[in-house]
Amino acid sequence: MGGFQGAREFALSLPGATEEPHFDMSSFRVKGKIFATVPPGEEFLHVFVDEAEAETYVAEDPAAFAPLLWGQRARGLRVNLAAADDARLEELIEDSWRRKAPKRLLAERDVGRDRGPEPAGPPPVAD
């Protein structure tokens, strides 16, 4: 994915996604709702997922993922961009975006995904 730049490009490729300042960080939003933030230095990405999902990612790869605590509760993940697998990072960013995106944008993202494989070649000709 290419570290922060690749994560940024993927996040901004999601329908309705924007990048805006958030205190001393940058944030990715959909319809004004934050789905990820970038602390100064661009080495990490904070992605907002539920506590159970955060625990799963941390157990899978503790070098890449750490709980993002807000008070005493995990509110998401702190992702070490240098250590995270690109496919898992894209999945995580999209999952967080899906939690915040309105139904119309979800439908836009899903267009063509549920169609199954394209037929190979032209349809048979009837005699």
C-alpha positions as CSV (number, residue, x, y, z in Angstrom):
1,M,0.0,0.0,0.0
2,G,2.9,2.3,0.5
3,G,2.7,3.5,4.1
4,F,0.8,6.6,4.9
5,Q,0.5,7.8,1.3
6,G,-1.1,4.5,0.2
7,A,-3.5,4.5,3.2
8,R,-4.5,8.1,2.3
9,E,-5.1,7.2,-1.3
10,F,-7.2,4.2,-0.3
11,A,-9.2,6.1,2.3
12,L,-9.9,8.9,-0.2
13,S,-11.0,6.4,-2.9
14,L,-14.0,5.5,-0.7
15,P,-17.2,7.3,-1.8
16,G,-17.8,10.6,0.0
17,A,-14.4,10.4,1.9
18,T,-12.6,13.7,2.6
19,E,-9.5,14.6,4.5
20,E,-9.8,17.4,7.0
21,P,-7.8,18.8,10.0
22,H,-8.6,17.5,13.5
23,F,-6.7,19.3,16.2
24,D,-3.0,18.5,15.6
25,M,-3.9,15.6,13.3
26,S,-5.4,14.9,9.9
27,S,-8.7,13.0,9.7
28,F,-10.6,11.0,7.1
29,R,-14.3,11.6,7.2
30,V,-17.5,10.6,5.4
31,K,-20.4,13.1,5.7
32,G,-18.4,14.9,8.4
33,K,-18.0,11.7,10.6
34,I,-14.5,10.7,11.4
35,F,-13.5,7.1,10.5
36,A,-9.7,7.5,10.9
37,T,-7.1,10.0,12.1
38,V,-3.4,10.4,11.4
39,P,-1.2,11.6,14.3
40,P,1.8,13.9,13.5
41,G,4.6,12.0,11.9
42,E,2.4,9.9,9.7
43,E,3.8,6.6,11.0
44,F,0.5,5.5,12.5
45,L,-3.1,5.5,11.6
46,H,-5.9,5.5,14.2
47,V,-8.9,3.6,12.9
48,F,-12.2,3.4,14.7
49,V,-13.7,-0.1,15.2
50,D,-15.5,-1.8,18.0
51,E,-13.7,-3.3,20.9
52,A,-14.1,-7.0,19.8
53,E,-12.7,-6.2,16.4
54,A,-9.8,-4.3,17.9
55,E,-9.0,-7.3,20.1
56,T,-9.0,-9.6,17.1
57,Y,-6.6,-7.5,15.1
58,V,-4.2,-7.1,18.1
59,A,-4.2,-10.8,18.7
60,E,-3.5,-11.5,15.0
61,D,-0.6,-9.1,14.7
62,P,0.5,-7.2,17.8
63,A,3.5,-5.6,15.9
64,A,1.1,-3.9,13.5
65,F,-2.0,-3.3,15.7
66,A,-2.5,-1.9,19.2
67,P,-5.7,-0.9,21.0
68,L,-6.6,2.8,20.7
69,L,-7.8,3.7,24.2
70,W,-10.1,6.5,25.1
71,G,-10.4,6.5,28.8
72,Q,-10.5,2.9,29.9
73,R,-12.1,1.5,26.7
74,A,-10.7,0.5,23.4
75,R,-12.3,2.7,20.7
76,G,-10.3,1.5,17.8
77,L,-6.8,0.6,16.7
78,R,-3.5,2.3,16.4
79,V,-2.0,0.9,13.3
80,N,1.8,0.8,12.7
81,L,1.8,1.5,9.0
82,A,5.3,0.1,8.5
83,A,4.3,-3.3,10.0
84,A,0.7,-3.6,8.8
85,D,-0.3,-6.0,5.9
86,D,-1.7,-3.9,3.0
87,A,-4.8,-6.1,2.5
88,R,-5.6,-6.1,6.2
89,L,-5.1,-2.3,6.4
90,E,-7.5,-1.7,3.4
91,E,-10.0,-4.0,5.0
92,L,-9.8,-2.2,8.3
93,I,-10.1,1.3,6.7
94,E,-13.1,0.2,4.7
95,D,-14.8,-1.4,7.8
96,S,-14.3,1.8,9.7
97,W,-15.7,3.9,6.8
98,R,-18.7,1.5,6.5
99,R,-19.6,2.2,10.2
100,K,-19.9,6.0,9.4
101,A,-21.1,6.1,5.8
102,P,-24.8,6.6,4.9
103,K,-26.7,3.8,3.1
104,R,-26.5,5.7,-0.3
105,L,-22.7,5.7,-0.2
106,L,-22.6,2.1,1.0
107,A,-24.7,1.1,-2.0
108,E,-22.4,3.1,-4.3
109,R,-19.4,1.2,-3.0
110,D,-21.1,-2.1,-3.4
111,V,-22.2,-1.7,-7.0
112,G,-20.8,-4.5,-9.0
113,R,-19.3,-6.3,-6.0
114,D,-22.2,-8.9,-5.7
115,R,-22.5,-9.7,-9.3
116,G,-20.3,-12.8,-9.6
117,P,-17.8,-13.3,-12.4
118,E,-18.3,-12.0,-15.8
119,P,-19.2,-14.6,-18.5
120,A,-16.3,-15.7,-20.6
121,G,-16.7,-14.7,-24.2
122,P,-19.9,-13.9,-26.1
123,P,-23.2,-15.8,-25.4
124,P,-23.8,-18.9,-27.5
125,V,-25.7,-18.3,-30.7
126,A,-29.0,-20.1,-31.1
127,D,-29.5,-22.2,-34.3
